[in-house]
């Protein structure tokens, strides 16, 4: 989708968050010198087009008790990666699943799947379920836990 | 955090309407008043239980560029390295992880050509190699964490 100047203004005004006012789209519109109808229409189109993935709340995993956020990483032969990635992405406990480049020899992993649990045993169990699904296509694996959030601001684009 | 907070968090991970009085719509669905919902949301954000509330933009769909990158930060200057990396506005998230590659961050830039510049700045400032791992393919993004 081609985003224009007005879309960009709306993005800049909302990427830190939606105003906590009874009529938040009107508040945005007032700040930008637009009508609320225009802001709402643009945001609906951006949502339809996938520029906005969704509007909603992002909880701090730790604060909800999900203290074990595991980045499970896997080494999958390139010819099977899309099939395997597609399957792993469908698991209900996986929040993000991507094919990323290896950095050989130190980093042989090319499939990343983020999992979240309230216990380390929970993550191990989830990792085990992924391994089971991958079967013989799994050439190596690891899990990296986040031990601390150093920064979390969300994206800042369109300044 | 009480039952009402949990209800709000669980509900709002699923989406938020675009209409004139969206808080009123959501409050009604949850059996709350608009004032209570707004107050609770404000508190959840202020206390950091929610890290964000609003639209989640898809960087690449906007012509921007996004990558996941990692460095091996020496323990004796770990915090200093984190500070240098976090100082860049293009760095959206940064996590410490238990691996030799112990600092993992997301870089998001307006324009694709800015991304290698940011990586270069990080390498120069920290004197560390940046392991750049841009996504080749996305299989899934989403998830609701039950509060």
HADDOCK unambig.tbl for C-alpha pairs under 7 A between the chains (distance, minus, plus):
assign (segid A and resid 1 and name CA) (segid B and resid 61 and name CA) 6.65 0.50 0.50
assign (segid A and resid 3 and name CA) (segid B and resid 62 and name CA) 6.68 0.50 0.50
assign (segid A and resid 14 and name CA) (segid B and resid 54 and name CA) 6.87 0.50 0.50
assign (segid A and resid 14 and name CA) (segid B and resid 55 and name CA) 6.89 0.50 0.50
assign (segid A and resid 15 and name CA) (segid B and resid 55 and name CA) 6.56 0.50 0.50
assign (segid A and resid 17 and name CA) (segid B and resid 52 and name CA) 6.30 0.50 0.50
assign (segid A and resid 17 and name CA) (segid B and resid 53 and name CA) 5.21 0.50 0.50
assign (segid A and resid 17 and name CA) (segid B and resid 54 and name CA) 4.41 0.50 0.50
assign (segid A and resid 17 and name CA) (segid B and resid 55 and name CA) 6.91 0.50 0.50
assign (segid A and resid 18 and name CA) (segid B and resid 53 and name CA) 6.27 0.50 0.50
assign (segid A and resid 18 and name CA) (segid B and resid 54 and name CA) 4.60 0.50 0.50
assign (segid A and resid 20 and name CA) (segid B and resid 38 and name CA) 6.06 0.50 0.50
assign (segid A and resid 22 and name CA) (segid B and resid 21 and name CA) 5.91 0.50 0.50
assign (segid A and resid 22 and name CA) (segid B and resid 23 and name CA) 6.24 0.50 0.50
assign (segid A and resid 23 and name CA) (segid B and resid 20 and name CA) 5.83 0.50 0.50
assign (segid A and resid 23 and name CA) (segid B and resid 21 and name CA) 5.07 0.50 0.50
assign (segid A and resid 25 and name CA) (segid B and resid 20 and name CA) 6.96 0.50 0.50
assign (segid A and resid 40 and name CA) (segid B and resid 18 and name CA) 6.04 0.50 0.50
assign (segid A and resid 40 and name CA) (segid B and resid 19 and name CA) 6.85 0.50 0.50
assign (segid A and resid 44 and name CA) (segid B and resid 18 and name CA) 6.96 0.50 0.50
assign (segid A and resid 50 and name CA) (segid B and resid 58 and name CA) 6.90 0.50 0.50
assign (segid A and resid 51 and name CA) (segid B and resid 57 and name CA) 5.69 0.50 0.50
assign (segid A and resid 51 and name CA) (segid B and resid 58 and name CA) 5.05 0.50 0.50
assign (segid A and resid 51 and name CA) (segid B and resid 61 and name CA) 5.27 0.50 0.50
assign (segid A and resid 51 and name CA) (segid B and resid 62 and name CA) 6.33 0.50 0.50
assign (segid A and resid 52 and name CA) (segid B and resid 55 and name CA) 6.17 0.50 0.50
assign (segid A and resid 52 and name CA) (segid B and resid 56 and name CA) 5.51 0.50 0.50
assign (segid A and resid 52 and name CA) (segid B and resid 57 and name CA) 4.41 0.50 0.50
assign (segid A and resid 52 and name CA) (segid B and resid 58 and name CA) 5.81 0.50 0.50
assign (segid A and resid 53 and name CA) (segid B and resid 56 and name CA) 5.49 0.50 0.50
assign (segid A and resid 53 and name CA) (segid B and resid 57 and name CA) 5.82 0.50 0.50
assign (segid A and resid 53 and name CA) (segid B and resid 58 and name CA) 6.03 0.50 0.50
assign (segid A and resid 54 and name CA) (segid B and resid 15 and name CA) 6.11 0.50 0.50
assign (segid A and resid 54 and name CA) (segid B and resid 55 and name CA) 5.83 0.50 0.50
assign (segid A and resid 54 and name CA) (segid B and resid 56 and name CA) 5.53 0.50 0.50
assign (segid A and resid 55 and name CA) (segid B and resid 15 and name CA) 5.20 0.50 0.50
assign (segid A and resid 55 and name CA) (segid B and resid 16 and name CA) 5.33 0.50 0.50
assign (segid A and resid 55 and name CA) (segid B and resid 54 and name CA) 5.21 0.50 0.50
assign (segid A and resid 55 and name CA) (segid B and resid 55 and name CA) 3.99 0.50 0.50
assign (segid A and resid 55 and name CA) (segid B and resid 56 and name CA) 5.95 0.50 0.50
assign (segid A and resid 56 and name CA) (segid B and resid 12 and name CA) 5.20 0.50 0.50
assign (segid A and resid 56 and name CA) (segid B and resid 13 and name CA) 5.27 0.50 0.50
assign (segid A and resid 56 and name CA) (segid B and resid 14 and name CA) 6.63 0.50 0.50
assign (segid A and resid 56 and name CA) (segid B and resid 15 and name CA) 4.69 0.50 0.50
assign (segid A and resid 56 and name CA) (segid B and resid 16 and name CA) 5.39 0.50 0.50
assign (segid A and resid 56 and name CA) (segid B and resid 53 and name CA) 5.60 0.50 0.50
assign (segid A and resid 56 and name CA) (segid B and resid 54 and name CA) 5.27 0.50 0.50
assign (segid A and resid 56 and name CA) (segid B and resid 55 and name CA) 6.30 0.50 0.50
assign (segid A and resid 57 and name CA) (segid B and resid 9 and name CA) 6.78 0.50 0.50
assign (segid A and resid 57 and name CA) (segid B and resid 12 and name CA) 5.31 0.50 0.50
assign (segid A and resid 57 and name CA) (segid B and resid 13 and name CA) 4.97 0.50 0.50
assign (segid A and resid 57 and name CA) (segid B and resid 50 and name CA) 6.70 0.50 0.50
assign (segid A and resid 57 and name CA) (segid B and resid 52 and name CA) 5.86 0.50 0.50
assign (segid A and resid 57 and name CA) (segid B and resid 53 and name CA) 4.38 0.50 0.50
assign (segid A and resid 57 and name CA) (segid B and resid 54 and name CA) 6.51 0.50 0.50
assign (segid A and resid 58 and name CA) (segid B and resid 13 and name CA) 6.62 0.50 0.50
assign (segid A and resid 58 and name CA) (segid B and resid 50 and name CA) 5.65 0.50 0.50
assign (segid A and resid 58 and name CA) (segid B and resid 51 and name CA) 5.67 0.50 0.50
assign (segid A and resid 58 and name CA) (segid B and resid 52 and name CA) 5.09 0.50 0.50
assign (segid A and resid 58 and name CA) (segid B and resid 53 and name CA) 6.17 0.50 0.50
assign (segid A and resid 59 and name CA) (segid B and resid 49 and name CA) 5.85 0.50 0.50
assign (segid A and resid 59 and name CA) (segid B and resid 50 and name CA) 4.05 0.50 0.50
assign (segid A and resid 59 and name CA) (segid B and resid 51 and name CA) 5.50 0.50 0.50
assign (segid A and resid 60 and name CA) (segid B and resid 48 and name CA) 6.85 0.50 0.50
assign (segid A and resid 60 and name CA) (segid B and resid 49 and name CA) 5.37 0.50 0.50
assign (segid A and resid 60 and name CA) (segid B and resid 50 and name CA) 5.36 0.50 0.50
assign (segid A and resid 60 and name CA) (segid B and resid 51 and name CA) 5.40 0.50 0.50
assign (segid A and resid 63 and name CA) (segid B and resid 49 and name CA) 5.43 0.50 0.50
assign (segid A and resid 64 and name CA) (segid B and resid 147 and name CA) 5.57 0.50 0.50
assign (segid A and resid 85 and name CA) (segid B and resid 139 and name CA) 5.93 0.50 0.50
assign (segid A and resid 86 and name CA) (segid B and resid 139 and name CA) 5.49 0.50 0.50
assign (segid A and resid 89 and name CA) (segid B and resid 139 and name CA) 5.45 0.50 0.50
assign (segid A and resid 89 and name CA) (segid B and resid 140 and name CA) 5.00 0.50 0.50
assign (segid A and resid 95 and name CA) (segid B and resid 141 and name CA) 5.66 0.50 0.50
assign (segid A and resid 95 and name CA) (segid B and resid 142 and name CA) 5.13 0.50 0.50
assign (segid A and resid 95 and name CA) (segid B and resid 143 and name CA) 4.86 0.50 0.50
assign (segid A and resid 96 and name CA) (segid B and resid 140 and name CA) 5.38 0.50 0.50
assign (segid A and resid 96 and name CA) (segid B and resid 141 and name CA) 4.49 0.50 0.50
assign (segid A and resid 96 and name CA) (segid B and resid 142 and name CA) 6.50 0.50 0.50
assign (segid A and resid 97 and name CA) (segid B and resid 138 and name CA) 6.26 0.50 0.50
assign (segid A and resid 97 and name CA) (segid B and resid 139 and name CA) 5.32 0.50 0.50
assign (segid A and resid 97 and name CA) (segid B and resid 140 and name CA) 5.09 0.50 0.50
assign (segid A and resid 97 and name CA) (segid B and resid 141 and name CA) 6.62 0.50 0.50
assign (segid A and resid 98 and name CA) (segid B and resid 135 and name CA) 6.14 0.50 0.50
assign (segid A and resid 98 and name CA) (segid B and resid 137 and name CA) 5.68 0.50 0.50
assign (segid A and resid 98 and name CA) (segid B and resid 138 and name CA) 4.62 0.50 0.50
assign (segid A and resid 98 and name CA) (segid B and resid 139 and name CA) 5.67 0.50 0.50
assign (segid A and resid 99 and name CA) (segid B and resid 135 and name CA) 5.78 0.50 0.50
assign (segid A and resid 99 and name CA) (segid B and resid 136 and name CA) 5.25 0.50 0.50
assign (segid A and resid 99 and name CA) (segid B and resid 137 and name CA) 5.01 0.50 0.50
assign (segid A and resid 99 and name CA) (segid B and resid 138 and name CA) 6.49 0.50 0.50
assign (segid A and resid 100 and name CA) (segid B and resid 133 and name CA) 5.60 0.50 0.50
assign (segid A and resid 100 and name CA) (segid B and resid 134 and name CA) 6.01 0.50 0.50
assign (segid A and resid 100 and name CA) (segid B and resid 135 and name CA) 4.69 0.50 0.50
assign (segid A and resid 100 and name CA) (segid B and resid 136 and name CA) 5.28 0.50 0.50
assign (segid A and resid 101 and name CA) (segid B and resid 133 and name CA) 5.62 0.50 0.50
assign (segid A and resid 144 and name CA) (segid B and resid 97 and name CA) 5.91 0.50 0.50
assign (segid A and resid 144 and name CA) (segid B and resid 98 and name CA) 5.75 0.50 0.50
assign (segid A and resid 144 and name CA) (segid B and resid 99 and name CA) 6.42 0.50 0.50
assign (segid A and resid 145 and name CA) (segid B and resid 97 and name CA) 5.33 0.50 0.50
assign (segid A and resid 145 and name CA) (segid B and resid 98 and name CA) 5.82 0.50 0.50
assign (segid A and resid 146 and name CA) (segid B and resid 95 and name CA) 5.93 0.50 0.50
assign (segid A and resid 146 and name CA) (segid B and resid 96 and name CA) 5.48 0.50 0.50
assign (segid A and resid 146 and name CA) (segid B and resid 97 and name CA) 4.39 0.50 0.50
assign (segid A and resid 146 and name CA) (segid B and resid 98 and name CA) 6.82 0.50 0.50
assign (segid A and resid 147 and name CA) (segid B and resid 96 and name CA) 5.41 0.50 0.50
assign (segid A and resid 147 and name CA) (segid B and resid 97 and name CA) 5.41 0.50 0.50
assign (segid A and resid 147 and name CA) (segid B and resid 98 and name CA) 6.73 0.50 0.50
assign (segid A and resid 148 and name CA) (segid B and resid 95 and name CA) 5.84 0.50 0.50
assign (segid A and resid 148 and name CA) (segid B and resid 96 and name CA) 5.08 0.50 0.50
assign (segid A and resid 149 and name CA) (segid B and resid 94 and name CA) 6.30 0.50 0.50
assign (segid A and resid 149 and name CA) (segid B and resid 95 and name CA) 4.75 0.50 0.50
assign (segid A and resid 149 and name CA) (segid B and resid 96 and name CA) 6.42 0.50 0.50
assign (segid A and resid 150 and name CA) (segid B and resid 82 and name CA) 6.92 0.50 0.50
assign (segid A and resid 150 and name CA) (segid B and resid 94 and name CA) 5.06 0.50 0.50
assign (segid A and resid 150 and name CA) (segid B and resid 95 and name CA) 5.27 0.50 0.50
assign (segid A and resid 150 and name CA) (segid B and resid 96 and name CA) 6.65 0.50 0.50
assign (segid A and resid 151 and name CA) (segid B and resid 86 and name CA) 6.53 0.50 0.50
assign (segid A and resid 151 and name CA) (segid B and resid 93 and name CA) 4.90 0.50 0.50
assign (segid A and resid 151 and name CA) (segid B and resid 94 and name CA) 4.77 0.50 0.50
assign (segid A and resid 151 and name CA) (segid B and resid 95 and name CA) 6.92 0.50 0.50
assign (segid A and resid 152 and name CA) (segid B and resid 92 and name CA) 5.96 0.50 0.50
assign (segid A and resid 152 and name CA) (segid B and resid 93 and name CA) 4.34 0.50 0.50
assign (segid A and resid 152 and name CA) (segid B and resid 94 and name CA) 6.53 0.50 0.50
assign (segid A and resid 153 and name CA) (segid B and resid 92 and name CA) 5.41 0.50 0.50
assign (segid A and resid 153 and name CA) (segid B and resid 93 and name CA) 6.33 0.50 0.50
assign (segid A and resid 154 and name CA) (segid B and resid 92 and name CA) 5.09 0.50 0.50
assign (segid A and resid 154 and name CA) (segid B and resid 93 and name CA) 6.70 0.50 0.50
assign (segid A and resid 155 and name CA) (segid B and resid 92 and name CA) 5.20 0.50 0.50
assign (segid A and resid 155 and name CA) (segid B and resid 108 and name CA) 6.42 0.50 0.50
assign (segid A and resid 156 and name CA) (segid B and resid 90 and name CA) 6.73 0.50 0.50
assign (segid A and resid 157 and name CA) (segid B and resid 109 and name CA) 6.34 0.50 0.50
assign (segid A and resid 157 and name CA) (segid B and resid 110 and name CA) 5.35 0.50 0.50
assign (segid A and resid 158 and name CA) (segid B and resid 110 and name CA) 5.97 0.50 0.50
